[in-house]
Amino acid sequence: MPNKNQFKTHNSKLITILVTGCAGFIGSNFVPYFLEKYPNYKLINLDLLTYAGDLSNLKEVENHPRYEFIKGDITNRELVEYIFTTFDIKGVIHFAAESHVDNSIKNPEIFIQTNVNGTFTLLDVAYKYWMKKPFIHKDEYKECRFHHISTDEVYGTLSQDPKDLFTENTPYAPNSPYSASKASSDMIVRSYHETYGLDTIITNCSNNYGPKQHDEKLIPTIIRNALLQKPIPIYGDGKNIRDWLYVLDHCKGIDLAYHKGKSGETYNIGGRNEKTNIYIAQKICEILDELKPSNTSYSNLITYVEDRAGHDKRYAIDASKIENKLDWKANENFESGIVKTIEWYLKKY
Ligand SMILES: NC(=O)c1ccc[n+]([C@@H]2O[C@H](COP(=O)([O-])OP(=O)(O)OC[C@H]3O[C@@H](n4cnc5c(N)ncnc54)[C@H](O)[C@@H]3O)[C@@H](O)[C@H]2O)c1
C-alpha cells in the first residue's frame, strides 16, 4: 500500500503511477482529479486510443508537468516492460478495457484480448518488476499496489426484490462477453495476490454517468438524439434497472480504495440510485424541456426498440463495505448529477 508519508510534502520525490485507458470516460475524469489532489504523483497514461479514447478529454492536463501520455496497447508486453523500467513505475491504476456490452455481443474476441490478456500482461510485468519471488518484494517496491477497475456486471443479474443487492460475496455470474471478460480479469488479479502476494485492490462499480462519456452509451445517446430531434431508442420495455453513480464519486472511491483499501480485497462502489432506463430517458427529456425548450416535449421522441440479447434485468450495489471501512459516500444523487451532466453535453452537442 502506498505510504502516506510518500505524499506528505510538495517537495519530496515524485512517485510515478501507470494509469491505463485514461483517454476514455472514467480515466479522463480521474486524471485531473488525482493530479490536483496528489502533488507528489506523476501519472503516465498508457492508452491505445481505440474508437473509445479521445485525447481531447484530457485537454486540461495535456501540458501538465506531472502527466505524460503514451499511445500503446496494454497487451504489448515489451512496451509495458519499457514503461515500468523507464519511469520506475510504483503503482498501477488500470482502467483500460473494451467496455461496451453491445460491442461485446457483436465482436467478443477483442474483449478477451484487451480485458483478459491486457490485464494479465500488466499484472505479470508489475509482479516481476516489483517482487523478487512470491511474497518477497524488492526493497524499494514494498509499497507498490495494483488497482484493477472493474464492474458490478461480473455478478450477473438480480431479482426485482429491493433487498437483493450485489455484495462483495455475491458469486460471479457474468452474462455477456463483456462481463465475462471483466470477471476473468478480476480472477487473474485475485490469483496474483493469492499466489505471489502482489498488493492488489479490485473495485467493482455500478453504471457511471457524467461528462466525457462516449457518444455510444445510454445517457449521451438520449441527450444527443433529443437535441437532434431523432428517436431516443430504449431497449425492450424500458424497465431494466441500473444503479447510477456520478463519475467523480467513482473517482473518489478509487482514490480511497487505492490509498486505504486492504490488500487483496474487493470493494463495491455504487450510488444507491436504482433507476429504470425509461425513468432516465423521461427525466433527461424533462430537464431538456426546461433548459432548451422545443415545440413539443422531447419525451415524444422516446421509442422502444428490440431488446439487447441477454439483457440483464437489474443491477444494484450494496456499498456498505466501502462506506463503513473507507468512509466513502456518494456526493451526488441522480437528480443532482444528471443536471450537471446535461449542462456539460449541451455545451458539447
Ligand atoms: N463506464 C461505466 O459505467 C463503468 C462502470 C464500472 C466499471 N467500468 C470499468 O471502468 C473502466 C473504464 O471504463 P470507461 O467507461 O472509462 O471505458 P471507455 O471505453 O470510455 O475507455 C476505455 C479506454 O481504454 C482504452 N483502451 C482500450 N483498449 C486498450 C488497449 N488494448 N490498450 C490500451 N488502452 C486501451 C481506450 O482507448 C479508452 O480510452 C473499464 O475497465 C470498465 O470496465 C466502467
The ligand as a Gaussian input file, in Angstrom:
#p B3LYP/6-31G(d) Opt

LIG

0 1
 N      -18.461000       3.241000     -17.661000
 C      -19.004000       2.572000     -16.659000
 O      -20.171000       2.776000     -16.324000
 C      -18.184000       1.574000     -15.872000
 C      -18.714000       1.064000     -14.695000
 C      -17.928000       0.166000     -13.938000
 C      -16.659000      -0.173000     -14.366000
 N      -16.181000       0.340000     -15.532000
 C      -14.804000      -0.032000     -15.911000
 O      -14.029000       1.147000     -15.843000
 C      -13.000000       1.123000     -16.823000
 C      -13.077000       2.377000     -17.668000
 O      -14.377000       2.443000     -18.280000
 P      -14.762000       3.629000     -19.263000
 O      -16.241000       3.749000     -19.259000
 O      -13.931000       4.817000     -18.972000
 O      -14.310000       2.994000     -20.652000
 P      -14.069000       3.692000     -22.062000
 O      -14.492000       2.688000     -23.093000
 O      -14.675000       5.052000     -22.103000
 O      -12.485000       3.888000     -22.124000
 C      -11.615000       2.802000     -22.278000
 C      -10.247000       3.353000     -22.640000
 O       -9.341000       2.239000     -22.757000
 C       -8.554000       2.411000     -23.925000
 N       -8.156000       1.084000     -24.405000
 C       -8.943000       0.117000     -24.935000
 N       -8.205000      -0.938000     -25.295000
 C       -6.915000      -0.659000     -24.949000
 C       -5.693000      -1.363000     -25.045000
 N       -5.653000      -2.591000     -25.578000
 N       -4.573000      -0.780000     -24.591000
 C       -4.601000       0.478000     -24.047000
 N       -5.731000       1.196000     -23.957000
 C       -6.879000       0.633000     -24.395000
 C       -9.459000       3.130000     -24.906000
 O       -8.717000       3.798000     -25.931000
 C      -10.198000       4.092000     -23.980000
 O       -9.508000       5.304000     -23.841000
 C      -13.207000      -0.162000     -17.615000
 O      -12.320000      -1.119000     -17.115000
 C      -14.640000      -0.570000     -17.330000
 O      -14.802000      -1.954000     -17.386000
 C      -16.899000       1.209000     -16.290000

